[in-house]
Each structure stands twice: as structure tokens, then as C-alpha cells.
Amino acid sequence: MSGIEVAGLIIGIIPLLVTTIDQGYEFLDEWIHFRREFSEFSETVRCQRLLLKQLIRRTLVSVTKSEETSARMLGNPV
């Protein structure tokens, strides 16, 4: 290969490298955004689960009139 062919290959590869690096940065940015959104979603689900558990406990206490019976029912939901 002559020097002109090698130079042509190098010049042809540069745009491909730039495009690949740019796409890599876009992917990284999307991944960071996804992780942030997923963390917020996970925290929301955790809070909702806690609220539901408290609601169920309060409802059972009001129906059974006994904290002990309610705790037993929550511990063994068969």
C-alpha cells in the first residue's frame, strides 16, 4: 500500500470513529437518565407498598378489634 492509500484509509476511518464515540456518549447519557428515573420509580413503589401495608393493618385492626389477631393475620395470610 502506498502512503496515499494509507492516508485515505485513516481519513475514512475518522468519521466512523467520531460517529461511534458520539453514539457511545448518547447511550451513556440515556443510561444515566434511565437509572435516575428507575431509582425514582423504585422509591415510589416502595413508598406505595408501605402505605398499602399500613392501610391493610389499620383495616384489619378495625375489623378484628384486636392488634394480636391482626398481626397474626398479616404474618400468615392463608
N, CA, C and O atoms as a GROMACS GRO file, in nm:
protein
  312
    1MET      N    1   0.085  -0.118   0.000
    1MET     CA    2   0.000   0.000   0.000
    1MET      C    3   0.089   0.124   0.000
    1MET      O    4   0.191   0.132   0.069
    2SER      N    5   0.048   0.215  -0.077
    2SER     CA    6   0.125   0.338  -0.083
    2SER      C    7   0.080   0.433   0.028
    2SER      O    8  -0.023   0.412   0.092
    3GLY      N    9   0.156   0.534   0.049
    3GLY     CA   10   0.125   0.631   0.153
    3GLY      C   11  -0.008   0.701   0.131
    3GLY      O   12  -0.075   0.738   0.227
    4ILE      N   13  -0.047   0.719   0.006
    4ILE     CA   14  -0.173   0.786  -0.026
    4ILE      C   15  -0.290   0.697   0.014
    4ILE      O   16  -0.391   0.747   0.065
    5GLU      N   17  -0.279   0.565  -0.008
    5GLU     CA   18  -0.386   0.472   0.029
    5GLU      C   19  -0.403   0.466   0.181
    5GLU      O   20  -0.515   0.465   0.231
    6VAL      N   21  -0.291   0.462   0.252
    6VAL     CA   22  -0.297   0.458   0.399
    6VAL      C   23  -0.359   0.587   0.451
    6VAL      O   24  -0.443   0.584   0.542
    7ALA      N   25  -0.319   0.699   0.396
    7ALA     CA   26  -0.376   0.827   0.438
    7ALA      C   27  -0.526   0.830   0.410
    7ALA      O   28  -0.604   0.882   0.490
    8GLY      N   29  -0.567   0.775   0.296
    8GLY     CA   30  -0.709   0.771   0.261
    8GLY      C   31  -0.787   0.684   0.359
    8GLY      O   32  -0.898   0.720   0.399
    9LEU      N   33  -0.730   0.570   0.400
    9LEU     CA   34  -0.795   0.485   0.499
    9LEU      C   35  -0.810   0.555   0.634
    9LEU      O   36  -0.915   0.550   0.698
   10ILE      N   37  -0.705   0.621   0.674
   10ILE     CA   38  -0.709   0.692   0.803
   10ILE      C   39  -0.812   0.803   0.798
   10ILE      O   40  -0.890   0.819   0.892
   11ILE      N   41  -0.814   0.878   0.692
   11ILE     CA   42  -0.912   0.987   0.678
   11ILE      C   43  -1.054   0.930   0.670
   11ILE      O   44  -1.148   0.993   0.719
   12GLY      N   45  -1.071   0.812   0.609
   12GLY     CA   46  -1.203   0.749   0.601
   12GLY      C   47  -1.250   0.692   0.734
   12GLY      O   48  -1.370   0.686   0.760
   13ILE      N   49  -1.157   0.652   0.817
   13ILE     CA   50  -1.192   0.592   0.948
   13ILE      C   51  -1.231   0.699   1.049
   13ILE      O   52  -1.312   0.672   1.138
   14ILE      N   53  -1.176   0.816   1.039
   14ILE     CA   54  -1.201   0.923   1.137
   14ILE      C   55  -1.350   0.953   1.154
   14ILE      O   56  -1.396   0.960   1.268
   15PRO      N   57  -1.428   0.971   1.047
   15PRO     CA   58  -1.572   0.996   1.067
   15PRO      C   59  -1.643   0.879   1.135
   15PRO      O   60  -1.734   0.899   1.215
   16LEU      N   61  -1.601   0.757   1.104
   16LEU     CA   62  -1.660   0.640   1.169
   16LEU      C   63  -1.632   0.641   1.319
   16LEU      O   64  -1.720   0.611   1.400
   17LEU      N   65  -1.510   0.674   1.355
   17LEU     CA   66  -1.474   0.682   1.497
   17LEU      C   67  -1.552   0.791   1.569
   17LEU      O   68  -1.599   0.772   1.681
   18VAL      N   69  -1.565   0.905   1.505
   18VAL     CA   70  -1.639   1.016   1.566
   18VAL      C   71  -1.784   0.977   1.586
   18VAL      O   72  -1.841   1.004   1.692
   19THR      N   73  -1.846   0.913   1.486
   19THR     CA   74  -1.985   0.869   1.497
   19THR      C   75  -2.002   0.768   1.608
   19THR      O   76  -2.095   0.776   1.687
   20THR      N   77  -1.910   0.671   1.614
   20THR     CA   78  -1.916   0.568   1.718
   20THR      C   79  -1.902   0.628   1.857
   20THR      O   80  -1.976   0.590   1.948
   21ILE      N   81  -1.809   0.718   1.875
   21ILE     CA   82  -1.791   0.783   2.005
   21ILE      C   83  -1.914   0.865   2.042
   21ILE      O   84  -1.957   0.864   2.157
   22ASP      N   85  -1.970   0.936   1.945
   22ASP     CA   86  -2.090   1.016   1.970
   22ASP      C   87  -2.206   0.928   2.013
   22ASP      O   88  -2.279   0.962   2.106
   23GLN      N   89  -2.225   0.814   1.945
   23GLN     CA   90  -2.332   0.722   1.982
   23GLN      C   91  -2.306   0.663   2.121
   23GLN      O   92  -2.400   0.639   2.197
   24GLY      N   93  -2.181   0.640   2.153
   24GLY     CA   94  -2.147   0.591   2.286
   24GLY      C   95  -2.186   0.690   2.395
   24GLY      O   96  -2.238   0.652   2.500
   25TYR      N   97  -2.160   0.818   2.370
   25TYR     CA   98  -2.197   0.921   2.466
   25TYR      C   99  -2.349   0.932   2.479
   25TYR      O  100  -2.401   0.951   2.589
   26GLU      N  101  -2.421   0.919   2.367
   26GLU     CA  102  -2.567   0.922   2.372
   26GLU      C  103  -2.620   0.806   2.455
   26GLU      O  104  -2.710   0.824   2.537
   27PHE      N  105  -2.564   0.687   2.432
   27PHE     CA  106  -2.605   0.570   2.509
   27PHE      C  107  -2.578   0.590   2.657
   27PHE      O  108  -2.663   0.558   2.740
   28LEU      N  109  -2.462   0.643   2.691
   28LEU     CA  110  -2.427   0.668   2.830
   28LEU      C  111  -2.522   0.769   2.893
   28LEU      O  112  -2.565   0.752   3.007
   29ASP      N  113  -2.556   0.874   2.820
   29ASP     CA  114  -2.648   0.975   2.870
   29ASP      C  115  -2.788   0.914   2.892
   29ASP      O  116  -2.852   0.942   2.993
   30GLU      N  117  -2.834   0.832   2.797
   30GLU     CA  118  -2.964   0.766   2.813
   30GLU      C  119  -2.961   0.670   2.931
   30GLU      O  120  -3.060   0.659   3.004
   31TRP      N  121  -2.850   0.600   2.952
   31TRP     CA  122  -2.839   0.506   3.063
   31TRP      C  123  -2.846   0.580   3.196
   31TRP      O  124  -2.914   0.535   3.289
   32ILE      N  125  -2.778   0.691   3.206
   32ILE     CA  126  -2.780   0.770   3.330
   32ILE      C  127  -2.922   0.820   3.356
   32ILE      O  128  -2.970   0.815   3.469
   33HIS      N  129  -2.990   0.867   3.252
   33HIS     CA  130  -3.128   0.913   3.266
   33HIS      C  131  -3.218   0.798   3.310
   33HIS      O  132  -3.302   0.815   3.398
   34PHE      N  133  -3.201   0.680   3.249
   34PHE     CA  134  -3.280   0.564   3.286
   34PHE      C  135  -3.258   0.526   3.431
   34PHE      O  136  -3.354   0.499   3.504
   35ARG      N  137  -3.132   0.524   3.475
   35ARG     CA  138  -3.102   0.487   3.614
   35ARG      C  139  -3.169   0.584   3.712
   35ARG      O  140  -3.223   0.542   3.814
   36ARG      N  141  -3.165   0.712   3.680
   36ARG     CA  142  -3.227   0.812   3.766
   36ARG      C  143  -3.378   0.791   3.772
   36ARG      O  144  -3.437   0.790   3.881
   37GLU      N  145  -3.441   0.774   3.657
   37GLU     CA  146  -3.585   0.752   3.651
   37GLU      C  147  -3.624   0.623   3.722
   37GLU      O  148  -3.723   0.619   3.795
   38PHE      N  149  -3.546   0.517   3.702
   38PHE     CA  150  -3.576   0.389   3.765
   38PHE      C  151  -3.563   0.399   3.916
   38PHE      O  152  -3.643   0.341   3.989
   39SER      N  153  -3.463   0.470   3.964
   39SER     CA  154  -3.447   0.488   4.109
   39SER      C  155  -3.566   0.562   4.168
   39SER      O  156  -3.616   0.524   4.274
   40GLU      N  157  -3.612   0.666   4.100
   40GLU     CA  158  -3.729   0.739   4.147
   40GLU      C  159  -3.853   0.650   4.146
   40GLU      O  160  -3.933   0.653   4.240
   41PHE      N  161  -3.870   0.572   4.040
   41PHE     CA  162  -3.984   0.481   4.031
   41PHE      C  163  -3.979   0.376   4.141
   41PHE      O  164  -4.080   0.346   4.205
   42SER      N  165  -3.862   0.321   4.164
   42SER     CA  166  -3.844   0.219   4.268
   42SER      C  167  -3.878   0.275   4.406
   42SER      O  168  -3.941   0.207   4.487
   43GLU      N  169  -3.836   0.396   4.432
   43GLU     CA  170  -3.866   0.461   4.560
   43GLU      C  171  -4.016   0.485   4.574
   43GLU      O  172  -4.072   0.466   4.683
   44THR      N  173  -4.082   0.526   4.467
   44THR     CA  174  -4.227   0.547   4.469
   44THR      C  175  -4.300   0.417   4.498
   44THR      O  176  -4.393   0.415   4.579
   45VAL      N  177  -4.259   0.309   4.433
   45VAL     CA  178  -4.322   0.179   4.456
   45VAL      C  179  -4.301   0.134   4.600
   45VAL      O  180  -4.393   0.082   4.663
   46ARG      N  181  -4.180   0.155   4.653
   46ARG     CA  182  -4.152   0.119   4.793
   46ARG      C  183  -4.243   0.196   4.888
   46ARG      O  184  -4.297   0.138   4.982
   47CYS      N  185  -4.260   0.325   4.864
   47CYS     CA  186  -4.347   0.407   4.950
   47CYS      C  187  -4.492   0.361   4.939
   47CYS      O  188  -4.561   0.350   5.040
   48GLN      N  189  -4.539   0.334   4.818
   48GLN     CA  190  -4.676   0.288   4.799
   48GLN      C  191  -4.700   0.154   4.868
   48GLN      O  192  -4.806   0.130   4.925
   49ARG      N  193  -4.602   0.067   4.862
   49ARG     CA  194  -4.612  -0.064   4.929
   49ARG      C  195  -4.625  -0.045   5.080
   49ARG      O  196  -4.706  -0.111   5.145
   50LEU      N  197  -4.545   0.045   5.135
   50LEU     CA  198  -4.551   0.073   5.278
   50LEU      C  199  -4.688   0.130   5.316
   50LEU      O  200  -4.746   0.090   5.416
   51LEU      N  201  -4.738   0.225   5.237
   51LEU     CA  202  -4.870   0.283   5.264
   51LEU      C  203  -4.980   0.178   5.257
   51LEU      O  204  -5.070   0.178   5.341
   52LEU      N  205  -4.973   0.088   5.160
   52LEU     CA  206  -5.073  -0.018   5.147
   52LEU      C  207  -5.067  -0.112   5.267
   52LEU      O  208  -5.170  -0.152   5.320
   53LYS      N  209  -4.946  -0.146   5.309
   53LYS     CA  210  -4.932  -0.234   5.425
   53LYS      C  211  -4.991  -0.170   5.551
   53LYS      O  212  -5.057  -0.237   5.630
   54GLN      N  213  -4.967  -0.040   5.570
   54GLN     CA  214  -5.024   0.030   5.684
   54GLN      C  215  -5.176   0.034   5.677
   54GLN      O  216  -5.245   0.017   5.778
   55LEU      N  217  -5.228   0.058   5.556
   55LEU     CA  218  -5.374   0.062   5.538
   55LEU      C  219  -5.436  -0.074   5.570
   55LEU      O  220  -5.539  -0.082   5.637
   56ILE      N  221  -5.374  -0.180   5.521
   56ILE     CA  222  -5.425  -0.315   5.549
   56ILE      C  223  -5.422  -0.343   5.699
   56ILE      O  224  -5.517  -0.398   5.754
   57ARG      N  225  -5.312  -0.305   5.764
   57ARG     CA  226  -5.301  -0.328   5.908
   57ARG      C  227  -5.410  -0.252   5.985
   57ARG      O  228  -5.475  -0.309   6.073
   58ARG      N  229  -5.429  -0.124   5.950
   58ARG     CA  230  -5.533  -0.045   6.018
   58ARG      C  231  -5.672  -0.102   5.993
   58ARG      O  232  -5.755  -0.106   6.084
   59THR      N  233  -5.698  -0.146   5.870
   59THR     CA  234  -5.827  -0.205   5.838
   59THR      C  235  -5.850  -0.333   5.916
   59THR      O  236  -5.959  -0.355   5.969
   60LEU      N  237  -5.748  -0.418   5.923
   60LEU     CA  238  -5.762  -0.543   5.999
   60LEU      C  239  -5.786  -0.515   6.147
   60LEU      O  240  -5.866  -0.583   6.211
   61VAL      N  241  -5.716  -0.417   6.202
   61VAL     CA  242  -5.735  -0.384   6.344
   61VAL      C  243  -5.878  -0.337   6.367
   61VAL      O  244  -5.940  -0.374   6.466
   62SER      N  245  -5.931  -0.256   6.277
   62SER     CA  246  -6.068  -0.206   6.296
   62SER      C  247  -6.172  -0.318   6.278
   62SER      O  248  -6.277  -0.314   6.342
   63VAL      N  249  -6.144  -0.415   6.195
   63VAL     CA  250  -6.238  -0.525   6.172
   63VAL      C  251  -6.230  -0.629   6.283
   63VAL      O  252  -6.332  -0.677   6.331
   64THR      N  253  -6.107  -0.664   6.322
   64THR     CA  254  -6.090  -0.771   6.422
   64THR      C  255  -6.096  -0.719   6.565
   64THR      O  256  -6.118  -0.797   6.658
   65LYS      N  257  -6.078  -0.590   6.583
   65LYS     CA  258  -6.076  -0.526   6.714
   65LYS      C  259  -5.963  -0.579   6.803
   65LYS      O  260  -5.967  -0.564   6.925
   66SER      N  261  -5.864  -0.640   6.741
   66SER     CA  262  -5.753  -0.695   6.818
   66SER      C  263  -5.623  -0.679   6.739
   66SER      O  264  -5.612  -0.723   6.625
   67GLU      N  265  -5.528  -0.615   6.803
   67GLU     CA  266  -5.396  -0.596   6.742
   67GLU      C  267  -5.327  -0.731   6.722
   67GLU      O  268  -5.260  -0.753   6.622
   68GLU      N  269  -5.345  -0.821   6.818
   68GLU     CA  270  -5.281  -0.953   6.811
   68GLU      C  271  -5.336  -1.036   6.695
   68GLU      O  272  -5.260  -1.098   6.620
   69THR      N  273  -5.467  -1.038   6.679
   69THR     CA  274  -5.529  -1.112   6.569
   69THR      C  275  -5.487  -1.054   6.435
   69THR      O  276  -5.460  -1.127   6.340
   70SER      N  277  -5.481  -0.923   6.427
   70SER     CA  278  -5.440  -0.857   6.304
   70SER      C  279  -5.296  -0.893   6.269
   70SER      O  280  -5.264  -0.921   6.154
   71ALA      N  281  -5.209  -0.891   6.369
   71ALA     CA  282  -5.068  -0.926   6.347
   71ALA      C  283  -5.056  -1.071   6.300
   71ALA      O  284  -4.976  -1.101   6.212
   72ARG      N  285  -5.136  -1.159   6.359
   72ARG     CA  286  -5.134  -1.299   6.318
   72ARG      C  287  -5.182  -1.314   6.173
   72ARG      O  288  -5.125  -1.392   6.097
   73MET      N  289  -5.284  -1.240   6.137
   73MET     CA  290  -5.338  -1.247   6.001
   73MET      C  291  -5.237  -1.191   5.901
   73MET      O  292  -5.222  -1.244   5.791
   74LEU      N  293  -5.168  -1.084   5.938
   74LEU     CA  294  -5.068  -1.028   5.848
   74LEU      C  295  -4.948  -1.122   5.834
   74LEU      O  296  -4.889  -1.130   5.727
   75GLY      N  297  -4.913  -1.192   5.941
   75GLY     CA  298  -4.799  -1.283   5.938
   75GLY      C  299  -4.827  -1.411   5.864
   75GLY      O  300  -4.734  -1.473   5.811
   76ASN      N  301  -4.954  -1.454   5.859
   76ASN     CA  302  -4.990  -1.578   5.793
   76ASN      C  303  -5.117  -1.554   5.711
   76ASN      O  304  -5.227  -1.583   5.758
   77PRO      N  305  -5.102  -1.501   5.590
   77PRO     CA  306  -5.219  -1.458   5.512
   77PRO      C  307  -5.294  -1.569   5.439
   77PRO      O  308  -5.353  -1.544   5.334
   78VAL      N  309  -5.293  -1.690   5.492
   78VAL     CA  310  -5.360  -1.803   5.424
   78VAL      C  311  -5.509  -1.794   5.443
   78VAL      O  312  -5.583  -1.879   5.394
   0.00000   0.00000   0.00000
